[in-house]
Amino acid sequence: RLTQESMSPALDAAMRRTDDFLFDRTAQGAEDVELTALRDLRRARAQVSQVFQERLAHGFSLLRVAPGPRTDKPELSLLSEEALEEQLATEQMAEGLFRQHATSLELLDQRLAMVAGRTVLAGRENPVSPAHIAECFRRGLGSVELSTSVRITLCKFFERELGPALTRLYDRLNAMLSEAGV
């Protein structure tokens, strides 16, 4: 609940900032592409938010399931240049946020692993890790039709919003778990 309450405003703010950015470009005489992108973003807003929230909640539900041996083989496929750009943008977002919050995140990883009855959590297994949040974001965007430039712009604004939101969330979660004796 705390994670969703912290991440929703960050995503909403990133969407507003992207909307403002596209509106300003349209007002400055940019091509019809910007107007179409603005309209598409406004239509997609609720769906992106919903999928993002569902993926966040799903990450916590996976903590209850004991990890088994990995039997799935990584799937290899060719990516379009646009898909590769989007993937790189979300990976860079996760890496930058991880570096920014490494100390708090390390403590939180250990505490959540203990709560989940595990010795360690892999990066994407921690439902509040930047890697997992970036994946939730990517999945949310995957459910809608937006141009690559809008997706990357949204990603950059989301990264800016996530920095302070994650600081507050990690501090709060670490304090709560510490007070609970974890």
C-alpha positions in Angstrom: 0.0 0.0 0.0 2.8 2.4 0.9 4.6 1.7 -2.3 1.5 2.2 -4.4 0.7 5.4 -2.5 4.3 6.7 -3.2 4.6 5.6 -6.8 1.2 6.8 -8.1 1.9 10.5 -7.5 5.3 10.1 -9.1 3.8 8.5 -12.2 1.0 11.1 -12.3 3.5 13.9 -12.0 5.6 12.5 -14.8 2.6 12.2 -17.0 1.6 15.8 -16.2 5.1 17.0 -17.0 5.2 15.1 -20.2 1.7 16.5 -21.1 3.0 20.0 -20.4 6.1 19.4 -22.4 4.1 18.2 -25.4 1.5 21.0 -25.0 4.3 23.6 -25.0 5.9 22.1 -28.1 2.5 22.1 -29.8 1.9 25.8 -28.8 5.3 26.7 -30.2 4.2 25.5 -33.6 5.6 21.9 -33.6 4.2 19.5 -36.1 0.9 17.7 -35.8 2.9 14.7 -34.5 3.2 16.5 -31.1 -0.6 17.1 -31.0 -1.2 13.5 -31.8 1.3 12.4 -29.1 -0.4 14.7 -26.6 -3.8 13.2 -27.4 -2.5 9.6 -27.3 -0.9 10.3 -23.9 -4.1 11.7 -22.5 -6.0 8.7 -23.7 -3.4 6.3 -22.3 -3.0 7.8 -18.9 -5.5 5.7 -17.0 -4.5 2.5 -18.6 -0.7 3.1 -18.0 -1.5 3.9 -14.3 -3.7 0.8 -13.9 -1.2 -1.6 -15.4 1.7 0.0 -13.4 -0.3 -0.4 -10.1 -1.2 -4.0 -10.9 2.4 -4.9 -11.6 3.6 -3.2 -8.4 1.0 -5.3 -6.4 2.0 -8.4 -8.3 5.6 -7.9 -7.2 4.6 -8.1 -3.6 2.5 -11.2 -4.1 5.5 -13.0 -5.6 7.3 -12.5 -2.3 4.9 -15.0 -0.8 5.9 -17.7 -3.3 9.1 -19.6 -2.6 11.5 -19.2 -5.4 12.1 -22.4 -7.3 14.9 -23.3 -9.6 14.8 -21.4 -12.9 13.8 -23.7 -15.7 12.8 -21.1 -18.2 15.4 -20.2 -20.7 15.9 -16.6 -21.7 14.0 -15.8 -24.8 16.1 -14.2 -27.5 14.6 -12.0 -30.2 15.4 -9.2 -32.4 14.2 -5.8 -31.2 13.3 -2.8 -33.3 15.4 0.2 -32.9 12.5 1.9 -31.1 12.0 -1.0 -28.7 15.8 -1.1 -28.0 15.7 2.7 -27.2 12.8 2.2 -24.8 14.5 -0.8 -23.1 17.8 1.2 -22.7 15.9 4.2 -21.3 14.2 2.1 -18.6 17.4 0.2 -17.8 19.3 3.5 -17.4 16.5 4.8 -15.2 16.8 1.8 -12.9 20.6 1.9 -12.8 20.6 5.7 -12.0 18.1 5.2 -9.2 19.9 2.2 -7.8 23.1 4.2 -7.6 21.3 7.0 -5.9 19.6 4.8 -3.3 22.2 1.9 -2.9 22.6 2.1 0.9 18.9 2.3 1.7 18.1 -0.3 -0.9 20.7 -2.7 0.5 19.1 -2.6 4.0 15.6 -2.9 2.5 16.7 -5.9 0.4 18.0 -7.7 3.5 14.8 -6.8 5.5 12.4 -7.9 2.8 14.4 -11.1 2.2 14.0 -11.9 6.0 10.3 -11.2 5.9 9.9 -13.4 2.8 11.9 -16.2 4.5 14.7 -16.0 2.0 18.4 -15.5 2.4 18.6 -13.0 -0.4 16.4 -11.2 -3.0 17.5 -10.8 -6.6 17.2 -7.3 -8.0 13.8 -7.7 -9.7 12.4 -9.8 -6.8 12.4 -6.8 -4.5 9.1 -5.2 -5.4 10.4 -1.7 -4.5 13.7 -2.0 -6.3 14.4 0.4 -9.1 14.7 -2.6 -11.5 11.2 -3.8 -10.6 9.6 -0.4 -10.7 11.2 0.3 -14.1 9.8 -3.0 -15.3 6.3 -2.1 -14.0 6.6 1.2 -15.8 7.7 -0.5 -19.0 4.8 -3.0 -18.8 2.4 -0.1 -18.2 3.6 1.6 -21.3 3.6 -1.6 -23.3 -0.2 -1.8 -23.0 -0.8 1.5 -24.9 0.1 3.0 -28.3 2.5 5.8 -27.8 5.4 7.0 -30.0 9.0 6.1 -28.9 9.8 9.7 -28.3 6.8 10.2 -25.9 7.8 6.9 -24.1 11.4 8.1 -23.6 10.3 11.6 -22.5 7.9 10.1 -20.0 10.6 7.8 -18.8 13.0 10.7 -18.2 10.3 12.7 -16.3 9.4 9.6 -14.3 13.0 9.1 -13.3 13.2 12.7 -12.0 10.0 12.2 -9.9 11.1 8.8 -8.6 14.4 10.1 -7.0 12.8 11.9 -4.1 9.8 9.6 -4.0 12.0 6.6 -3.5 14.1 8.4 -0.9 11.0 8.9 1.2 9.6 5.4 0.6 12.9 3.6 1.4 13.3 5.7 4.6 9.8 5.0 5.7 9.9 1.2 4.8 13.3 0.8 6.5 12.0 2.6 9.6 8.8 0.5 9.8 10.6 -2.8 9.3 13.3 -1.8 11.9 10.6 -0.8 14.4 9.0 -4.2 13.8 12.3 -5.9 14.7 13.3 -6.8 11.2 
